[in-house]
Amino acid sequence: MGRKARNIVVGLDMGTTKISAIIGEIQDDGMIDVIGVGSHLCSGLQKGVVAHMDRTVEAIGEAVEEAQFMAGVEVDAAYVSLAGPHISGINSAGIIAVKNQEITGREIERVIEAARVVALPEDREIIHVLPQEFVVDDQGGILEPPLGMSATRLEAKVHIVTVTMAAANNVIKCVNKAGFEVEDIVLDQLAVSEATLNADERDGDVLLIDIGGDSTNIALLADGSLKFTTVLGIGGAHITKDLAIGLNTSVPDAEQIKKAHGCAYLPLVNDRDVVEVSFNGNYETERMRRLDICEIIEPRAEEIMQMVLSEINDSGYEADMISCVILTGGTASLEGVAELAEEVFQVPVRCGIPNGIEGPTEIVKNPVNATSVGLLLFAARQHQGRLHQFAGQGLFSRFYHRVRDWFTDFVS
């Protein structure tokens, strides 16, 4: 294939409708240069869960091979995103007494470990423990680890992300069967936050909405930490299916019509606009009002936004806490989605364009690639030993190595 380069990091975005691979090279100044990308349609995943292993393995192999060919390098491991309704998040807290009344790295590890001791069903495993704040004696609101501070008691408030072991096992097995190691598993919302948030937003109250093919990933961040995560089993593919039914055409044709002429917010559409579309694979086109297309799209897009709003209100965090909404994923590029979201949430909304990375503009500045770019940023922070606070502590290492050892025994 090509040379094996140093300072190479690889992201593997396990989307439901397609799998994307991205290869980056860490430069001397710490910036990442995207040198290879690849993607392949995948019918082996359903809502983030492996439904057909061989199809998923094939899609992974094709995506990585395409990225390797573009980059001119060989890779053997990747950081892999994880998403789907099988993932859930809970808040927890831990308290310890401080020995010698000075907080060291050991005390930080102990209090995080205390916070992660929660009762979980036997089929679930922790993949992320994400610090929200520390409390030193009675002083709260400390966002950074309070190393060197004097105290008799230390408390940590954290957000714990868990996953069903079977779902995570099957993703890891597919990556391994495709010929690659899993360096780490990263929650989709964490990767997106790494790629899209600016400095001011990291300290604000931000709602991230990543609208994928058949699921929507939600994350609420406040005061620089993750407060709430969840996943909805609805996404852009549902809009496409509605369009296929409403126009009496095939799903591929409906997808093309949605991308070319769709709009999710009717006030943006002139009722006199007429477009030419093709149906059911015909080369001949037909003329129809654009408004007729958008009248099918808007109700489902609004339903997705209303479901997100309901999840936030049910989480215990009121929607009026939110200062802005960031949209990512393929549906974020659909005209009118941001305007519709502004009407629902009554706050500024913007499309989450990845930042902090170099490479072809059509790749690194596309909201579709927010997860992939975030995986590279996440990987670079780990490689450089300066993992961002969103990344948490002890990311799934015990879980993954146990699964890897089990899989090695299984296939040998």
ROTOR-983508 format. One record per residue (C-alpha): residue number from 0; residue in one letter; chain; x, y, z. Coordinates in Angstrom, 3 decimals. Layout:
BEGIN
num|residuo|cadena|c1|c2|c3
NUM|A|A|X|Y|Z
...
***
This chain:
BEGIN
num|residuo|cadena|c1|c2|c3
0|M|A|0.000|0.000|0.000
1|G|A|2.466|2.661|1.110
2|R|A|4.651|3.952|3.875
3|K|A|3.796|3.658|7.536
4|A|A|3.914|7.196|8.846
5|R|A|4.483|8.439|12.338
6|N|A|2.084|10.766|14.123
7|I|A|-0.841|9.326|12.214
8|V|A|-4.299|9.199|13.789
9|V|A|-7.385|7.571|12.331
10|G|A|-11.076|8.176|12.981
11|L|A|-13.805|5.709|12.081
12|D|A|-17.332|7.143|12.155
13|M|A|-19.775|4.249|12.433
14|G|A|-22.798|5.947|10.923
15|T|A|-25.976|4.019|10.270
16|T|A|-26.247|4.711|6.556
17|K|A|-22.523|4.931|5.828
18|I|A|-19.166|4.360|7.487
19|S|A|-16.539|7.086|7.135
20|A|A|-12.798|6.812|7.698
21|I|A|-10.508|9.806|8.073
22|I|A|-6.713|9.833|8.409
23|G|A|-4.836|12.773|9.883
24|E|A|-1.181|13.555|10.454
25|I|A|-0.197|15.500|13.573
26|Q|A|2.162|18.311|12.612
27|D|A|5.027|19.629|14.725
28|D|A|2.903|22.596|15.821
29|G|A|0.138|20.280|17.038
30|M|A|-2.240|20.956|14.162
31|I|A|-3.784|18.014|12.326
32|D|A|-3.641|17.795|8.555
33|V|A|-6.274|15.548|6.956
34|I|A|-4.452|13.422|4.387
35|G|A|-7.027|10.763|3.584
36|V|A|-10.786|10.171|3.681
37|G|A|-13.036|7.360|2.618
38|S|A|-16.650|6.342|3.004
39|H|A|-18.831|3.424|2.084
40|L|A|-22.565|2.882|2.261
41|C|A|-23.449|0.424|4.999
42|S|A|-26.630|-1.608|5.409
43|G|A|-25.223|-3.643|8.287
44|L|A|-26.053|-1.214|11.090
45|Q|A|-29.453|-0.291|12.485
46|K|A|-29.589|2.638|14.914
47|G|A|-25.925|2.140|15.744
48|V|A|-26.297|-1.586|16.432
49|V|A|-24.670|-4.243|14.255
50|A|A|-27.480|-6.094|12.477
51|H|A|-25.371|-7.790|9.788
52|M|A|-21.723|-8.369|10.634
53|D|A|-20.366|-9.236|7.176
54|R|A|-21.866|-6.112|5.581
55|T|A|-20.485|-3.939|8.355
56|V|A|-17.006|-5.492|8.103
57|E|A|-17.020|-4.981|4.335
58|A|A|-18.043|-1.319|4.680
59|I|A|-15.307|-0.675|7.259
60|G|A|-12.690|-2.277|5.031
61|E|A|-13.777|-0.328|1.948
62|A|A|-13.869|3.014|3.799
63|V|A|-10.423|2.561|5.354
64|E|A|-8.909|1.258|2.119
65|E|A|-10.157|4.342|0.267
66|A|A|-8.710|6.634|2.949
67|Q|A|-5.378|4.757|2.905
68|F|A|-5.145|5.041|-0.880
69|M|A|-5.703|8.807|-0.736
70|A|A|-3.221|9.246|2.119
71|G|A|-0.574|6.899|0.754
72|V|A|-0.103|5.290|4.164
73|E|A|-1.073|2.075|5.888
74|V|A|-2.951|2.155|9.171
75|D|A|-3.703|-0.582|11.632
76|A|A|-5.837|1.057|14.344
77|A|A|-8.552|3.683|14.715
78|Y|A|-10.586|5.703|17.168
79|V|A|-14.165|4.567|16.703
80|S|A|-17.365|6.528|17.327
81|L|A|-20.273|4.946|19.116
82|A|A|-23.886|6.090|18.882
83|G|A|-27.378|4.700|19.183
84|P|A|-30.262|4.195|21.614
85|H|A|-28.239|1.528|23.438
86|I|A|-26.149|4.350|24.944
87|S|A|-27.343|6.201|28.026
88|G|A|-25.946|8.780|30.427
89|I|A|-26.446|9.369|34.150
90|N|A|-25.059|11.883|36.640
91|S|A|-23.233|10.713|39.734
92|A|A|-21.014|12.012|42.536
93|G|A|-18.232|10.660|44.710
94|I|A|-16.674|11.904|47.969
95|I|A|-13.356|11.013|49.601
96|A|A|-11.315|12.173|52.577
97|V|A|-8.074|13.874|51.550
98|K|A|-4.983|12.290|53.019
99|N|A|-2.318|14.717|54.245
100|Q|A|-4.837|17.502|53.409
101|E|A|-3.314|18.190|49.990
102|I|A|-4.984|17.201|46.727
103|T|A|-2.697|15.278|44.386
104|G|A|-3.293|13.321|41.212
105|R|A|-3.932|10.269|43.350
106|E|A|-6.833|12.009|45.121
107|I|A|-8.328|13.015|41.769
108|E|A|-8.171|9.403|40.607
109|R|A|-9.727|8.177|43.857
110|V|A|-12.642|10.602|43.805
111|I|A|-13.396|9.871|40.128
112|E|A|-13.318|6.168|40.935
113|A|A|-15.717|6.771|43.821
114|A|A|-18.079|8.660|41.525
115|R|A|-18.146|5.864|38.977
116|V|A|-19.360|3.315|41.540
117|V|A|-23.012|3.109|40.496
118|A|A|-25.440|0.221|40.249
119|L|A|-25.735|-0.894|36.638
120|P|A|-27.588|-3.765|34.975
121|E|A|-25.337|-6.730|34.249
122|D|A|-25.459|-6.094|30.504
123|R|A|-24.141|-2.512|30.706
124|E|A|-20.615|-1.143|30.967
125|I|A|-19.162|2.309|31.559
126|I|A|-17.250|3.815|28.618
127|H|A|-16.855|7.430|29.797
128|V|A|-16.654|9.155|33.176
129|L|A|-16.798|12.878|32.444
130|P|A|-16.015|15.311|35.282
131|Q|A|-18.509|18.163|35.645
132|E|A|-17.146|19.940|38.714
133|F|A|-15.154|19.419|41.896
134|V|A|-16.119|20.476|45.414
135|V|A|-13.265|21.169|47.853
136|D|A|-14.682|21.033|51.378
137|D|A|-17.651|23.414|50.916
138|Q|A|-16.316|25.269|47.884
139|G|A|-18.049|24.173|44.705
140|G|A|-17.984|25.238|41.086
141|I|A|-14.356|24.177|40.533
142|L|A|-14.161|23.036|36.915
143|E|A|-10.494|22.059|36.719
144|P|A|-8.858|19.354|38.886
145|P|A|-7.906|21.204|42.126
146|L|A|-4.345|19.904|42.269
147|G|A|-2.265|21.301|45.131
148|M|A|-5.210|22.743|47.022
149|S|A|-5.571|22.108|50.757
150|A|A|-8.671|20.199|51.838
151|T|A|-10.048|17.587|54.175
152|R|A|-12.764|16.416|51.794
153|L|A|-13.001|16.232|47.999
154|E|A|-16.119|15.649|45.937
155|A|A|-16.447|15.057|42.185
156|K|A|-19.628|15.388|40.191
157|V|A|-19.505|13.440|36.939
158|H|A|-21.549|12.371|33.933
159|I|A|-21.301|8.641|33.296
160|V|A|-21.923|7.209|29.828
161|T|A|-22.835|3.539|29.613
162|V|A|-23.437|1.145|26.743
163|T|A|-24.863|-2.340|26.404
164|M|A|-21.906|-4.694|26.276
165|A|A|-23.300|-6.713|23.367
166|A|A|-23.650|-3.645|21.152
167|A|A|-20.120|-2.423|21.905
168|N|A|-18.676|-5.941|21.565
169|N|A|-20.148|-6.320|18.089
170|V|A|-18.767|-2.978|16.886
171|I|A|-15.298|-3.905|18.165
172|K|A|-15.531|-7.350|16.576
173|C|A|-16.450|-5.842|13.202
174|V|A|-13.488|-3.459|13.291
175|N|A|-11.178|-6.313|14.308
176|K|A|-12.509|-8.626|11.578
177|A|A|-11.865|-5.856|9.053
178|G|A|-8.207|-6.045|10.121
179|F|A|-7.876|-3.095|12.494
180|E|A|-7.436|-2.515|16.199
181|V|A|-9.697|-0.204|18.196
182|E|A|-7.513|2.358|19.962
183|D|A|-10.483|3.795|21.808
184|I|A|-14.241|4.144|21.644
185|V|A|-15.564|7.706|21.672
186|L|A|-19.140|8.792|22.238
187|D|A|-20.457|10.519|19.119
188|Q|A|-21.509|13.625|21.063
189|L|A|-18.014|14.002|22.541
190|A|A|-16.417|13.833|19.116
191|V|A|-18.866|16.417|17.759
192|S|A|-18.195|18.762|20.686
193|E|A|-14.446|18.508|20.097
194|A|A|-14.881|19.473|16.457
195|T|A|-17.499|22.217|16.565
196|L|A|-17.437|24.209|19.816
197|N|A|-15.509|27.461|20.008
198|A|A|-13.872|28.759|23.195
199|D|A|-16.875|30.819|24.306
200|E|A|-19.321|27.975|23.705
201|R|A|-17.258|25.559|25.779
202|D|A|-17.996|27.735|28.807
203|G|A|-21.644|28.363|27.933
204|D|A|-24.883|26.392|27.932
205|V|A|-24.953|24.699|24.543
206|L|A|-27.266|22.107|23.029
207|L|A|-25.655|19.855|20.412
208|I|A|-28.001|18.101|17.982
209|D|A|-26.344|15.630|15.600
210|I|A|-28.986|14.419|13.126
211|G|A|-27.812|11.212|11.512
212|G|A|-29.524|8.769|9.195
213|D|A|-31.929|7.027|11.552
214|S|A|-30.970|8.499|14.919
215|T|A|-30.388|11.902|16.487
216|N|A|-27.675|12.325|19.128
217|I|A|-28.243|14.980|21.787
218|A|A|-25.796|16.529|24.248
219|L|A|-26.308|19.401|26.683
220|L|A|-23.150|21.140|27.868
221|A|A|-23.105|23.716|30.636
222|D|A|-20.222|25.471|32.373
223|G|A|-17.695|23.566|30.325
224|S|A|-18.948|20.058|31.087
225|L|A|-21.389|17.505|29.756
226|K|A|-24.644|17.491|31.723
227|F|A|-26.977|15.322|29.665
228|T|A|-26.793|12.892|26.745
229|T|A|-29.375|10.815|24.965
230|V|A|-30.207|9.392|21.552
231|L|A|-33.493|9.505|19.634
232|G|A|-34.407|6.742|17.207
233|I|A|-35.321|9.158|14.426
234|G|A|-33.240|11.017|11.849
235|G|A|-32.848|12.230|8.299
236|A|A|-33.791|8.878|6.765
237|H|A|-37.291|9.289|8.191
238|I|A|-37.644|12.562|6.289
239|T|A|-36.551|10.768|3.117
240|K|A|-39.054|7.945|3.647
241|D|A|-41.869|10.454|4.194
242|L|A|-40.904|12.113|0.924
243|A|A|-40.826|8.781|-0.915
244|I|A|-44.333|7.952|0.296
245|G|A|-45.711|11.435|-0.308
246|L|A|-44.324|11.657|-3.855
247|N|A|-44.910|7.983|-4.650
248|T|A|-41.320|7.405|-5.637
249|S|A|-38.300|5.353|-4.573
250|V|A|-36.196|6.135|-1.517
251|P|A|-33.061|6.900|-3.605
252|D|A|-35.065|9.332|-5.751
253|A|A|-36.581|10.914|-2.640
254|E|A|-33.111|11.383|-1.145
255|Q|A|-31.924|13.120|-4.301
256|I|A|-35.007|15.350|-4.387
257|K|A|-34.523|16.231|-0.709
258|K|A|-30.907|17.237|-1.253
259|A|A|-31.579|19.194|-4.451
260|H|A|-34.868|20.922|-3.659
261|G|A|-35.767|20.275|-0.028
262|C|A|-36.437|22.856|2.648
263|A|A|-37.492|22.310|6.264
264|Y|A|-39.017|25.736|6.883
265|L|A|-41.967|26.785|4.727
266|P|A|-41.584|30.583|5.176
267|L|A|-38.383|30.322|3.122
268|V|A|-40.199|28.827|0.114
269|N|A|-41.909|30.867|-2.566
270|D|A|-45.212|29.200|-3.480
271|R|A|-44.534|30.024|-7.141
272|D|A|-41.226|28.129|-7.264
273|V|A|-41.331|25.192|-9.695
274|V|A|-38.613|22.533|-9.925
275|E|A|-37.928|19.598|-12.225
276|V|A|-37.585|16.176|-10.635
277|S|A|-37.296|12.594|-11.846
278|F|A|-39.270|9.733|-10.359
279|N|A|-38.580|6.007|-10.016
280|G|A|-35.355|6.060|-11.977
281|N|A|-36.821|7.710|-15.070
282|Y|A|-34.523|9.945|-17.074
283|E|A|-37.421|12.214|-17.993
284|T|A|-38.235|14.949|-15.511
285|E|A|-41.512|16.306|-14.251
286|R|A|-42.308|19.782|-13.062
287|M|A|-43.771|20.290|-9.595
288|R|A|-44.108|23.002|-6.996
289|R|A|-41.222|23.142|-4.546
290|L|A|-43.771|23.972|-1.856
291|D|A|-45.311|20.498|-2.269
292|I|A|-41.939|18.951|-1.451
293|C|A|-41.331|21.126|1.560
294|E|A|-44.813|20.559|2.987
295|I|A|-43.809|16.907|3.384
296|I|A|-40.388|17.650|4.871
297|E|A|-41.269|20.315|7.447
298|P|A|-43.616|18.248|9.702
299|R|A|-41.041|15.486|10.243
300|A|A|-38.190|17.960|10.770
301|E|A|-40.310|19.829|13.311
302|E|A|-41.173|16.544|15.043
303|I|A|-37.447|15.826|15.492
304|M|A|-36.878|19.264|17.038
305|Q|A|-39.906|18.949|19.323
306|M|A|-38.710|15.526|20.482
307|V|A|-35.304|17.009|21.332
308|L|A|-36.991|19.828|23.258
309|S|A|-39.090|17.321|25.182
310|E|A|-36.002|15.284|26.090
311|I|A|-34.246|18.381|27.453
312|N|A|-37.250|19.400|29.543
313|D|A|-37.672|15.842|30.872
314|S|A|-33.978|15.665|31.791
315|G|A|-34.342|18.194|34.591
316|Y|A|-32.597|20.966|32.655
317|E|A|-35.010|23.591|31.439
318|A|A|-34.767|24.554|27.785
319|D|A|-34.474|28.227|28.724
320|M|A|-31.020|27.418|30.155
321|I|A|-29.734|26.986|26.612
322|S|A|-27.851|29.912|25.103
323|C|A|-27.395|28.426|21.632
324|V|A|-28.018|25.308|19.558
325|I|A|-25.462|23.705|17.260
326|L|A|-26.643|21.397|14.477
327|T|A|-24.446|18.775|12.824
328|G|A|-24.901|15.700|10.684
329|G|A|-26.133|15.394|7.130
330|T|A|-29.559|16.889|7.848
331|A|A|-27.920|20.029|9.271
332|S|A|-27.092|20.986|5.669
333|L|A|-30.759|20.885|4.626
334|E|A|-32.068|24.379|3.925
335|G|A|-34.347|25.712|6.647
336|V|A|-33.335|23.330|9.423
337|A|A|-31.540|26.060|11.387
338|E|A|-34.463|28.475|10.985
339|L|A|-36.909|25.804|12.127
340|A|A|-34.741|25.033|15.164
341|E|A|-34.627|28.721|16.082
342|E|A|-38.416|28.831|16.069
343|V|A|-38.647|25.749|18.315
344|F|A|-35.880|26.594|20.813
345|Q|A|-36.119|30.394|20.683
346|V|A|-32.317|30.790|20.815
347|P|A|-29.617|31.377|18.178
348|V|A|-28.882|28.298|16.060
349|R|A|-25.875|27.640|13.868
350|C|A|-24.560|24.827|11.734
351|G|A|-21.651|23.063|13.435
352|I|A|-18.713|23.504|11.088
353|P|A|-15.622|21.542|12.226
354|N|A|-12.628|23.663|13.222
355|G|A|-9.081|23.261|14.530
356|I|A|-7.975|21.075|11.649
357|E|A|-6.390|21.516|8.215
358|G|A|-7.185|19.839|4.927
359|P|A|-9.524|20.042|1.929
360|T|A|-12.274|22.570|2.704
361|E|A|-15.050|20.339|1.380
362|I|A|-14.031|17.765|3.993
363|V|A|-12.959|19.658|7.098
364|K|A|-15.635|22.370|6.852
365|N|A|-18.581|20.053|6.264
366|P|A|-21.012|19.391|9.173
367|V|A|-21.450|15.862|7.835
368|N|A|-17.843|15.186|8.908
369|A|A|-18.108|16.697|12.398
370|T|A|-17.866|13.311|14.114
371|S|A|-14.926|12.156|11.971
372|V|A|-12.986|15.383|12.532
373|G|A|-13.776|15.244|16.249
374|L|A|-12.323|11.748|16.431
375|L|A|-9.035|13.036|15.008
376|L|A|-8.935|15.911|17.496
377|F|A|-9.714|13.538|20.331
378|A|A|-7.006|11.142|19.169
379|A|A|-4.446|13.928|18.844
380|R|A|-5.114|15.091|22.413
381|Q|A|-4.517|11.581|23.712
382|H|A|-1.355|11.163|21.663
383|Q|A|-0.035|14.468|22.957
384|G|A|-1.010|13.698|26.548
385|R|A|-3.308|16.686|26.900
386|L|A|-6.780|15.210|26.612
387|H|A|-9.537|17.822|26.842
388|Q|A|-11.635|17.772|29.992
389|F|A|-14.664|16.593|28.001
390|A|A|-12.814|13.348|27.329
391|G|A|-13.101|12.197|30.931
392|Q|A|-11.073|9.682|32.854
393|G|A|-9.995|6.156|32.015
394|L|A|-11.938|5.957|28.765
395|F|A|-13.250|2.391|28.525
396|S|A|-9.749|0.930|28.792
397|R|A|-10.632|-1.869|31.197
398|F|A|-13.755|-2.713|29.203
399|Y|A|-12.027|-2.666|25.813
400|H|A|-8.991|-4.712|26.772
401|R|A|-11.252|-7.335|28.311
402|V|A|-13.301|-7.485|25.099
403|R|A|-10.171|-7.538|22.912
404|D|A|-8.690|-10.440|24.877
405|W|A|-11.999|-12.301|24.643
406|F|A|-12.204|-11.748|20.887
407|T|A|-8.612|-12.865|20.322
408|D|A|-9.348|-16.120|22.141
409|F|A|-12.569|-16.530|20.174
410|V|A|-11.032|-16.296|16.701
411|S|A|-7.788|-18.129|17.430
***
